[in-house]
Amino acid sequence: MKTGCPRVLSIAGSDSGGGAGIQADIRTITNLGGHAMTAITAVTAQNSAGVTAVELMTPDMVLAQIWAVMDDFDADVIKIGMLGSPEIALAVAGFLKSLRNKPVIFDPVMVATSGATLADDRTIAAFEKIIPLSSLVTPNLDEMERLGGEEAISRYEVPFLVKGGHGEDETLIDRLIGADGEIESWEGSRIDTRHSHGTGCTLSSAIATYLAHGDEPIAAIGKARDYVRASLEAAPGFGTGHGPMGVPKI
């Protein structure tokens, strides 16, 4: 593992309830010993019960945030979450084309835990410009299907970590899938809690931070999964719906 404080840039939406999005990314990156930097793509009004309003940034404003950070601090790893519009997605893809040898973790956020839609069909179609420029894509089962299913994602020269948390079995399986099929898989028992808001954001930002520390991808994924499970166990119980996870001691 590298020493020092690695820099992780999160490009994602803001969650006013603090459970997911930029807030979850900052919390995770900081707790794991990284320096969190952000480019906010959207401001959302939401709590544990759902999303009540969304206001998107302009693509120019998203890029201005990105380049303000990159030109001064640089970044060791880029993490991408909610993009919100095809225009923002294409702008971010243009930025990614300028990168050289930096890991990019793309969490293709489409629907909030509460069920609110965060990416329409045109935005999802624009993800095709970001996926080939990524180092790892982390869809859940529903998001994988929206991307065309396992056969479609296997056509990319990019590994996909397909998260099994939306499955119905008590044993959940996360599968790392590449062009030649399954690379690795992880199993875990379901943790019985409704306070699971931000699991995908936390997982992807934890993977990004472990990579920034110097871990190899398989090890980073394994550690990140353990961190998410510890976060679920540490949930403070806030809210009447899908509340935020907690901050585990590490």
KOLLUM-192734 format. One record per residue: residue number from 1; residue in three letters; x, y, z of N, C-alpha, C in turn. Coordinates in steps of 0.2 Angstrom, whole numbers, plus 5000, padded with zeros to 4 digits. Each point is the difference from the previous one (the first is absolute). Layout:
# KOLLUM-192734
(NUM; ala; (X; Y; Z); (X; Y; Z); (X; Y; Z));
...
***
This chain:
# KOLLUM-192734
(1; met; (5004; 4994; 5000); (4996; 5006; 5000); (5004; 5006; 5000));
(2; lys; (4999; 5005; 4996); (5003; 5006; 5000); (4999; 5004; 5007));
(3; thr; (5005; 5004; 5001); (4999; 5005; 5006); (4998; 5007; 4998));
(4; gly; (4998; 5004; 5005); (4998; 5006; 4998); (4992; 5001; 4999));
(5; cys; (4998; 5005; 4998); (4993; 5001; 4999); (4998; 5001; 4993));
(6; pro; (4997; 4994; 4997); (4998; 5000; 4993); (4994; 5005; 4998));
(7; arg; (5000; 5002; 4994); (4995; 5005; 4998); (4995; 4996; 4996));
(8; val; (4994; 5001; 5002); (4994; 4997; 4996); (4995; 5005; 4998));
(9; leu; (4999; 5001; 4993); (4995; 5004; 4998); (4993; 4997; 4999));
(10; ser; (4995; 5002; 5003); (4993; 4997; 4999); (4996; 5005; 4996));
(11; ile; (4998; 4997; 4994); (4995; 5004; 4996); (4993; 4997; 5001));
(12; ala; (4996; 5004; 5003); (4994; 4996; 5002); (4995; 5006; 5002));
(13; gly; (4994; 4998; 5002); (4994; 5004; 5003); (5001; 5001; 5007));
(14; ser; (4997; 5005; 5002); (4999; 5002; 5008); (4994; 4997; 5002));
(15; asp; (5000; 4997; 5006); (4994; 4997; 5004); (4999; 5004; 5006));
(16; ser; (4995; 5004; 5001); (4999; 5004; 5005); (4999; 4996; 5007));
(17; gly; (4998; 4994; 4999); (4999; 4996; 5006); (5007; 4997; 5003));
(18; gly; (5005; 5001; 4996); (5007; 4997; 5002); (5001; 4993; 4999));
(19; gly; (4995; 4996; 4998); (5001; 4993; 4999); (5004; 4997; 4994));
(20; ala; (4999; 5004; 4995); (5003; 4997; 4993); (5004; 5006; 4997));
(21; gly; (5002; 4999; 4994); (5002; 5005; 4995); (5007; 5003; 5003));
(22; ile; (5001; 5006; 4999); (5006; 5004; 5002); (5001; 4999; 5007));
(23; gln; (4995; 5000; 5004); (5001; 5000; 5007); (5003; 4993; 5003));
(24; ala; (4997; 4995; 4997); (5003; 4993; 5001); (5007; 4999; 4998));
(25; asp; (5001; 5003; 4994); (5007; 4999; 4997); (5005; 5004; 5005));
(26; ile; (4999; 5006; 5002); (5004; 5004; 5004); (5001; 4996; 5007));
(27; arg; (4995; 4998; 5003); (5000; 4996; 5006); (5005; 4994; 4999));
(28; thr; (4999; 4996; 4995); (5003; 4994; 4999); (5008; 5001; 4998));
(29; ile; (5001; 5005; 4996); (5007; 5001; 4998); (5004; 5003; 5006));
(30; thr; (4997; 5004; 5004); (5003; 5003; 5005); (5001; 4995; 5006));
(31; asn; (4995; 4996; 5001); (5001; 4995; 5005); (5005; 4994; 4999));
(32; leu; (5001; 4999; 4993); (5005; 4996; 4998); (5007; 5003; 4998));
(33; gly; (5001; 5006; 5003); (5007; 5003; 4999); (5001; 5004; 4994));
(34; gly; (4995; 5001; 4996); (5002; 5004; 4994); (4998; 5007; 5000));
(35; his; (5002; 5004; 4995); (4997; 5007; 5000); (4995; 5000; 4995));
(36; ala; (4994; 5002; 5002); (4994; 5000; 4995); (4999; 5007; 4997));
(37; met; (5000; 5000; 4993); (4998; 5006; 4996); (4994; 4998; 4996));
(38; thr; (4996; 5006; 4998); (4994; 4998; 4997); (4998; 5005; 4994));
(39; ala; (4996; 4997; 4996); (4997; 5004; 4994); (4993; 4998; 5001));
(40; ile; (4996; 5005; 5002); (4992; 4998; 5001); (4997; 5001; 4993));
(41; thr; (4996; 4994; 4999); (4996; 5000; 4993); (4993; 5002; 5001));
(42; ala; (4997; 5000; 5006); (4993; 5001; 5002); (5000; 5001; 5007));
(43; val; (4995; 5005; 5002); (4998; 5001; 5007); (4993; 4996; 5000));
(44; thr; (4999; 4996; 5005); (4994; 4997; 5001); (4997; 5001; 5007));
(45; ala; (4993; 5001; 5001); (4997; 5001; 5006); (4997; 4993; 5002));
(46; gln; (5003; 4997; 5005); (4998; 4993; 5001); (5001; 4998; 5008));
(47; asn; (4997; 4995; 5002); (5001; 4998; 5007); (4999; 4992; 4999));
(48; ser; (4998; 4997; 5006); (5000; 4992; 5000); (4994; 4998; 4996));
(49; ala; (4995; 5005; 4999); (4993; 4998; 4997); (5000; 5000; 4993));
(50; gly; (5005; 5004; 4997); (5000; 5001; 4993); (5003; 5007; 4997));
(51; val; (5000; 5000; 4994); (5003; 5006; 4996); (4994; 5005; 4999));
(52; thr; (5000; 5006; 5002); (4995; 5005; 4998); (5001; 5005; 4995));
(53; ala; (5007; 5001; 4998); (5002; 5005; 4995); (5007; 4999; 4998));
(54; val; (5001; 5001; 4994); (5007; 4999; 4997); (5001; 5006; 4996));
(55; glu; (5006; 5003; 5001); (5002; 5006; 4995); (5007; 4998; 4998));
(56; leu; (5001; 5000; 4993); (5006; 4998; 4997); (5005; 5006; 4999));
(57; met; (5006; 4999; 5001); (5005; 5004; 4998); (5001; 5001; 4992));
(58; thr; (5002; 5005; 4998); (5002; 5000; 4993); (5006; 4996; 4998));
(59; pro; (5001; 4997; 4994); (5006; 4997; 4999); (5006; 5004; 5001));
(60; asp; (5000; 5006; 4998); (5006; 5005; 5001); (5001; 5001; 5007));
(61; met; (4995; 5000; 5005); (5002; 5000; 5007); (5003; 4994; 5002));
(62; val; (4998; 4994; 4998); (5003; 4994; 5002); (5007; 5000; 4998));
(63; leu; (5001; 5002; 4994); (5007; 5000; 4997); (5005; 5005; 5004));
(64; ala; (4997; 5006; 5002); (5003; 5005; 5003); (5003; 4997; 5007));
(65; gln; (4995; 4996; 5003); (5002; 4997; 5007); (5006; 4995; 4999));
(66; ile; (4999; 4996; 4995); (5005; 4995; 4999); (5007; 5003; 4998));
(67; trp; (5000; 5005; 4996); (5007; 5002; 4998); (5003; 5005; 5005));
(68; ala; (4995; 5003; 5004); (5003; 5004; 5006); (5004; 4995; 5005));
(69; val; (4997; 4994; 5001); (5004; 4995; 5004); (5006; 4997; 4996));
(70; met; (4999; 4998; 4994); (5005; 4997; 4997); (5006; 5004; 4998));
(71; asp; (4999; 5006; 4999); (5006; 5005; 4998); (5004; 5002; 5006));
(72; asp; (4997; 4999; 5006); (5004; 5002; 5006); (5002; 4994; 5004));
(73; phe; (4995; 4996; 5002); (5002; 4994; 5004); (5001; 4994; 4996));
(74; asp; (4998; 4999; 4994); (5000; 4994; 4997); (4996; 4994; 5004));
(75; ala; (4999; 4994; 4998); (4997; 4995; 5003); (5003; 4993; 4998));
(76; asp; (5000; 4996; 5005); (5003; 4993; 4999); (4995; 4995; 4997));
(77; val; (4993; 5001; 5002); (4995; 4996; 4998); (4994; 5005; 4998));
(78; ile; (4996; 4998; 4995); (4994; 5004; 4999); (4994; 4995; 5001));
(79; lys; (4995; 5002; 5004); (4994; 4996; 5001); (4994; 5004; 4997));
(80; ile; (4996; 4997; 4997); (4994; 5003; 4996); (4993; 4997; 5003));
(81; gly; (4996; 5004; 5002); (4993; 4998; 5002); (4995; 5002; 4996));
(82; met; (4995; 5004; 5003); (4994; 5002; 4996); (5002; 5006; 4996));
(83; leu; (4998; 4999; 4993); (5002; 5005; 4995); (4994; 5005; 4999));
(84; gly; (4994; 4997; 4999); (4994; 5003; 5000); (4997; 5002; 4993));
(85; ser; (5005; 5001; 4995); (4997; 5002; 4993); (5005; 4997; 4995));
(86; pro; (4998; 4999; 4994); (5005; 4998; 4995); (5005; 5005; 4998));
(87; glu; (4998; 5007; 5001); (5005; 5005; 4999); (5006; 5000; 5005));
(88; ile; (4998; 4999; 5006); (5005; 4999; 5005); (5005; 4994; 4999));
(89; ala; (4996; 4994; 4999); (5004; 4994; 4998); (5005; 5001; 4995));
(90; leu; (4998; 5003; 4994); (5005; 5001; 4995); (5005; 5005; 5001));
(91; ala; (4999; 5005; 5005); (5005; 5005; 5002); (5005; 4996; 5004));
(92; val; (4998; 4996; 5004); (5004; 4996; 5005); (5004; 4995; 4995));
(93; ala; (4997; 4997; 4995); (5004; 4995; 4996); (5006; 5004; 4996));
(94; gly; (4998; 5006; 4998); (5005; 5004; 4997); (5006; 5002; 5005));
(95; phe; (4999; 5001; 5006); (5005; 5001; 5005); (5004; 4993; 5001));
(96; leu; (4997; 4995; 5000); (5003; 4993; 5001); (5005; 4999; 4995));
(97; lys; (4998; 5002; 4994); (5005; 4999; 4994); (5007; 5003; 5001));
(98; ser; (5000; 5005; 5004); (5006; 5004; 5001); (5005; 4996; 5006));
(99; leu; (4997; 4996; 5003); (5004; 4996; 5006); (5005; 4995; 4997));
(100; arg; (5005; 5000; 5004); (5005; 4995; 4998); (5002; 4995; 5006));
(101; asn; (4998; 4994; 5000); (5002; 4995; 5005); (4997; 5002; 5007));
(102; lys; (4994; 5002; 5000); (4997; 5001; 5007); (4994; 4995; 5000));
(103; pro; (4999; 4997; 5005); (4994; 4995; 5001); (4994; 5005; 5000));
(104; val; (4994; 4997; 4997); (4994; 5003; 5000); (4995; 4995; 5002));
(105; ile; (4996; 5002; 5006); (4995; 4995; 5002); (4993; 5003; 4998));
(106; phe; (4996; 4997; 4996); (4994; 5003; 4998); (4994; 4996; 5003));
(107; asp; (4996; 5003; 5004); (4994; 4997; 5003); (4994; 5003; 4996));
(108; pro; (4997; 4996; 4996); (4995; 5003; 4995); (4993; 5001; 5004));
(109; val; (5000; 5005; 5004); (4994; 5001; 5004); (4994; 5002; 4995));
(110; met; (4995; 4996; 5001); (4994; 5001; 4996); (4994; 5001; 5005));
(111; val; (4999; 4997; 5005); (4994; 5001; 5005); (5003; 5000; 5007));
(112; ala; (4997; 5005; 5004); (5001; 5001; 5007); (4997; 4994; 5004));
(113; thr; (5003; 4998; 5006); (4997; 4995; 5004); (4993; 5001; 5001));
(114; ser; (4997; 5006; 5000); (4993; 5001; 5001); (4996; 4998; 4994));
(115; gly; (5003; 5000; 4994); (4997; 4998; 4994); (4999; 5006; 4995));
(116; ala; (5003; 5006; 5002); (5000; 5006; 4996); (5005; 4999; 4994));
(117; thr; (4998; 5001; 4994); (5004; 5000; 4994); (5005; 5005; 5000));
(118; leu; (5006; 4998; 4999); (5006; 5005; 5000); (5003; 5000; 4993));
(119; ala; (4998; 4996; 4995); (5003; 5000; 4994); (4995; 4998; 4995));
(120; asp; (4998; 5004; 4995); (4995; 4998; 4995); (5004; 4995; 4994));
(121; asp; (4996; 4998; 4995); (5003; 4996; 4995); (5005; 5003; 4996));
(122; arg; (5000; 5007; 4999); (5005; 5003; 4996); (5006; 5000; 5004));
(123; thr; (5000; 5001; 5007); (5006; 5001; 5004); (5003; 4993; 5000));
(124; ile; (4996; 4995; 5001); (5003; 4993; 5000); (5003; 4998; 4993));
(125; ala; (4997; 5002; 4995); (5004; 4999; 4993); (5006; 5004; 5000));
(126; ala; (5001; 5006; 5003); (5006; 5003; 5000); (5006; 4997; 5005));
(127; phe; (4997; 4995; 5004); (5005; 4997; 5004); (5005; 4996; 4996));
(128; glu; (4998; 4998; 4994); (5004; 4996; 4995); (5006; 5004; 4998));
(129; lys; (5000; 5006; 5001); (5007; 5004; 4999); (5004; 5000; 5006));
(130; ile; (4998; 4999; 5006); (5004; 5000; 5006); (5002; 4993; 5001));
(131; ile; (4996; 4995; 4999); (5002; 4993; 5002); (5007; 4998; 4997));
(132; pro; (5002; 5001; 4994); (5006; 4998; 4997); (5006; 5004; 5003));
(133; leu; (4999; 5006; 5003); (5005; 5004; 5003); (5001; 4998; 5007));
(134; ser; (4996; 4996; 5003); (5000; 4998; 5007); (5005; 4994; 5001));
(135; ser; (5002; 4999; 5006); (5004; 4995; 5003); (4996; 4994; 5003));
(136; leu; (4994; 5002; 5002); (4995; 4996; 5004); (4993; 5003; 5000));
(137; val; (4995; 4996; 4998); (4993; 5003; 5000); (4997; 4995; 5005));
(138; thr; (4995; 5004; 5005); (4997; 4996; 5005); (4993; 5001; 5000));
(139; pro; (4996; 4996; 4995); (4993; 5001; 5000); (4997; 4995; 5005));
(140; asn; (4994; 5001; 5003); (4996; 4995; 5003); (4997; 4996; 4995));
(141; leu; (4996; 4995; 5002); (4997; 4995; 4996); (4995; 5004; 4995));
(142; asp; (4996; 5004; 5003); (4995; 5004; 4995); (5004; 5004; 4995));
(143; glu; (5005; 5004; 5002); (5004; 5004; 4996); (5004; 4996; 4995));
(144; met; (5002; 4994; 5001); (5003; 4996; 4995); (4995; 4998; 4995));
(145; glu; (4994; 4999; 5002); (4995; 4998; 4995); (4998; 5006; 4995));
(146; arg; (5000; 5006; 5003); (4999; 5006; 4996); (5006; 5002; 4995));
(147; leu; (5006; 4997; 5002); (5005; 5001; 4996); (5000; 4994; 4994));
(148; gly; (4996; 4996; 5000); (4999; 4995; 4995); (5001; 4993; 5003));
(149; gly; (5001; 4999; 5006); (5001; 4993; 5003); (5007; 4998; 4999));
(150; glu; (5002; 4994; 5003); (5006; 4997; 5001); (5004; 4999; 4993));
(151; glu; (4996; 4998; 4995); (5003; 4999; 4993); (5003; 5007; 4998));
(152; ala; (4996; 5005; 5001); (5002; 5007; 4997); (5006; 5003; 5004));
(153; ile; (5000; 4999; 5006); (5006; 5003; 5004); (5006; 4996; 4999));
(154; ser; (4999; 4994; 4998); (5006; 4996; 4999); (5004; 5002; 4993));
(155; arg; (4997; 5004; 4996); (5003; 5002; 4994); (5005; 5006; 5001));
(156; tyr; (4999; 5003; 5006); (5005; 5005; 5001); (5007; 4997; 5003));
(157; glu; (5005; 5004; 4998); (5007; 4998; 5003); (5001; 5003; 5007));
(158; val; (4995; 5000; 5004); (5000; 5003; 5006); (4996; 4995; 5005));
(159; pro; (5003; 4999; 5006); (4997; 4995; 5005); (4994; 5004; 5003));
(160; phe; (4994; 4996; 5001); (4994; 5002; 5004); (5000; 4996; 5006));
(161; leu; (4999; 5004; 5006); (4998; 4997; 5006); (4993; 5000; 5001));
(162; val; (4996; 4995; 4999); (4993; 5000; 5000); (4998; 4998; 5007));
(163; lys; (4997; 5005; 5003); (4998; 4999; 5007); (4994; 4997; 5001));
(164; gly; (5000; 4995; 5005); (4994; 4995; 5001); (4995; 5003; 5005));
(165; gly; (5001; 5006; 5003); (4995; 5002; 5006); (4993; 5000; 4998));
(166; his; (4998; 5001; 4993); (4993; 5000; 4998); (4997; 4993; 4999));
(167; gly; (5004; 4995; 5001); (4998; 4993; 4999); (4995; 4998; 5006));
(168; glu; (4996; 4995; 4999); (4995; 4998; 5005); (5003; 4995; 5005));
(169; asp; (5005; 4997; 4999); (5003; 4994; 5004); (5003; 5003; 5007));
(170; glu; (5000; 4996; 5005); (5004; 5002; 5006); (5007; 5001; 4999));
(171; thr; (5003; 4996; 4996); (5007; 5000; 4998); (5001; 5004; 4994));
(172; leu; (5004; 5006; 5000); (5000; 5004; 4995); (5007; 4999; 4996));
(173; ile; (5001; 5001; 4994); (5006; 4999; 4996); (5001; 5006; 4996));
(174; asp; (5006; 5002; 5001); (5003; 5005; 4996); (5005; 4997; 4995));
(175; arg; (4999; 5002; 4993); (5004; 4996; 4995); (5004; 5005; 4996));
(176; leu; (5007; 4999; 5000); (5004; 5004; 4995); (5000; 4996; 4994));
(177; ile; (4998; 5004; 4994); (4999; 4997; 4994); (5004; 5004; 4995));
(178; gly; (5004; 4996; 4996); (5004; 5003; 4994); (4998; 4997; 4994));
(179; ala; (5004; 5002; 4995); (4998; 4998; 4993); (5000; 4992; 4999));
(180; asp; (5003; 4997; 5004); (5001; 4992; 5000); (4996; 4997; 5005));
(181; gly; (4995; 5004; 5003); (4996; 4997; 5005); (5002; 5002; 5007));
(182; glu; (4998; 4996; 5005); (5001; 5002; 5007); (5007; 4999; 5002));
(183; ile; (5002; 5005; 5003); (5007; 5001; 5003); (5001; 4998; 5007));
(184; glu; (4995; 5002; 5004); (5000; 4999; 5007); (4993; 5001; 5003));
(185; ser; (4998; 4997; 5005); (4994; 5001; 5003); (5001; 5000; 5008));
(186; trp; (4995; 5004; 5003); (5000; 5000; 5008); (4993; 4999; 5002));
(187; glu; (4999; 4996; 5005); (4994; 4998; 5003); (4999; 5003; 5007));
(188; gly; (4994; 5002; 5002); (4999; 5003; 5007); (4993; 4999; 5002));
(189; ser; (4998; 4999; 5006); (4993; 4999; 5002); (4997; 5007; 5000));
(190; arg; (4994; 5001; 4999); (4996; 5006; 5000); (5000; 5003; 5007));
(191; ile; (5002; 5006; 5001); (4999; 5004; 5006); (4993; 5003; 5001));
(192; asp; (4996; 4998; 5005); (4993; 5002; 5001); (5000; 5007; 5002));
(193; thr; (4999; 5005; 4996); (4999; 5007; 5002); (4997; 5003; 4994));
(194; arg; (4996; 5005; 5002); (4997; 5005; 4994); (5005; 5006; 4999));
(195; his; (5005; 5000; 5004); (5004; 5006; 5000); (5006; 4999; 4995));
(196; ser; (4999; 5000; 4994); (5005; 4997; 4995); (5001; 5006; 4995));
(197; his; (4998; 5006; 5001); (5000; 5005; 4995); (5008; 5002; 4999));
(198; gly; (5002; 5000; 4994); (5007; 5001; 4999); (5005; 4995; 4999));
(199; thr; (4997; 4994; 5000); (5005; 4994; 4999); (5004; 5000; 4994));
(200; gly; (4997; 5002; 4994); (5004; 5000; 4994); (5005; 5005; 5000));
(201; cys; (4998; 5006; 5002); (5005; 5006; 5001); (5006; 4998; 5004));
(202; thr; (4998; 4997; 5006); (5005; 4999; 5005); (5005; 4994; 4997));
(203; leu; (4997; 4995; 4997); (5004; 4995; 4997); (5005; 5003; 4995));
(204; ser; (4998; 5003; 4995); (5004; 5003; 4995); (5005; 5005; 5002));
(205; ser; (4998; 5004; 5005); (5005; 5005; 5002); (5005; 4996; 5005));
(206; ala; (4998; 4995; 5003); (5005; 4996; 5004); (5005; 4996; 4996));
(207; ile; (4997; 4997; 4994); (5005; 4997; 4995); (5005; 5005; 4998));
(208; ala; (4997; 5006; 4998); (5005; 5005; 4997); (5005; 5002; 5005));
(209; thr; (4998; 5001; 5007); (5005; 5002; 5005); (5005; 4994; 5001));
(210; tyr; (4998; 4994; 5000); (5005; 4995; 5001); (5005; 4999; 4994));
(211; leu; (4997; 5001; 4994); (5005; 5001; 4994); (5005; 5005; 5001));
(212; ala; (4997; 5006; 5002); (5005; 5006; 5001); (5005; 4998; 5005));
(213; his; (4999; 4996; 5005); (5005; 4998; 5005); (5005; 4995; 4997));
(214; gly; (4998; 4997; 4994); (5005; 4996; 4997); (4998; 4993; 5000));
(215; asp; (4994; 4998; 5002); (4997; 4993; 5000); (4999; 4998; 4993));
(216; glu; (5001; 4994; 4999); (4998; 4997; 4993); (4992; 4999; 5000));
(217; pro; (4997; 5000; 4994); (4993; 5001; 4999); (4996; 4994; 5004));
(218; ile; (5002; 4994; 5000); (4997; 4995; 5003); (5000; 5001; 5008));
(219; ala; (5005; 5002; 5003); (5001; 5001; 5007); (4996; 5006; 5001));
(220; ala; (5000; 5006; 4996); (4996; 5006; 5002); (4993; 4998; 5000));
(221; ile; (4997; 4996; 4995); (4993; 4998; 5000); (4998; 4996; 5007));
(222; gly; (5004; 4996; 5002); (4999; 4996; 5006); (5000; 5004; 5006));
(223; lys; (5005; 5005; 5000); (5000; 5004; 5006); (4994; 5005; 5000));
(224; ala; (4998; 5002; 4994); (4994; 5005; 5000); (4994; 4996; 5002));
(225; arg; (4999; 4994; 4998); (4994; 4996; 5002); (5000; 5000; 5007));
(226; asp; (5005; 4998; 5003); (5000; 5000; 5008); (4999; 5006; 5003));
(227; tyr; (5002; 5006; 4997); (4999; 5006; 5003); (4992; 5002; 4999));
(228; val; (4997; 4998; 4994); (4993; 5001; 5000); (4996; 4996; 5005));
(229; arg; (5002; 4994; 5001); (4996; 4996; 5005); (5001; 5003; 5007));
(230; ala; (5006; 5002; 5001); (5001; 5004; 5007); (4996; 5006; 5000));
(231; ser; (4999; 5004; 4995); (4996; 5006; 5000); (4993; 4998; 5001));
(232; leu; (4997; 4995; 4997); (4993; 4998; 5001); (4999; 4998; 5007));
(233; glu; (5005; 4996; 5003); (4999; 4998; 5007); (5000; 5006; 5005));
(234; ala; (5004; 5006; 4998); (5000; 5006; 5004); (4995; 5005; 4999));
(235; ala; (4995; 4998; 4996); (4995; 5005; 4998); (4997; 5003; 5007));
(236; pro; (4999; 5007; 5000); (4997; 5003; 5006); (4993; 5000; 5001));
(237; gly; (4996; 4998; 4994); (4993; 4999; 5001); (4996; 5006; 4999));
(238; phe; (5003; 5005; 4996); (4997; 5007; 4999); (4995; 4999; 4994));
(239; gly; (4994; 5003; 5001); (4995; 5001; 4995); (4995; 4994; 5000));
(240; thr; (4994; 5002; 4997); (4995; 4995; 5000); (5000; 4995; 4994));
(241; gly; (5004; 5001; 4995); (5001; 4996; 4994); (5006; 4996; 5000));
(242; his; (5003; 5001; 4994); (5007; 4997; 4999); (5005; 5005; 5002));
(243; gly; (5002; 4999; 5007); (5005; 5005; 5003); (5007; 4999; 4998));
(244; pro; (5004; 5004; 5002); (5008; 5000; 4998); (5003; 4994; 5004));
(245; met; (5005; 4998; 4997); (5005; 4995; 5004); (5004; 5004; 5005));
(246; gly; (5004; 4997; 5004); (5004; 5003; 5005); (5007; 5000; 4997));
(247; val; (5004; 5003; 5005); (5008; 5000; 4999); (5003; 4995; 5004));
(248; pro; (5003; 4995; 4997); (5003; 4995; 5004); (5007; 5002; 5003));
(249; lys; (5002; 4997; 5005); (5007; 5001; 5002); (5004; 4996; 4996));
(250; ile; (5006; 5002; 4998); (5005; 4996; 4996); (5007; 5000; 5003));
***
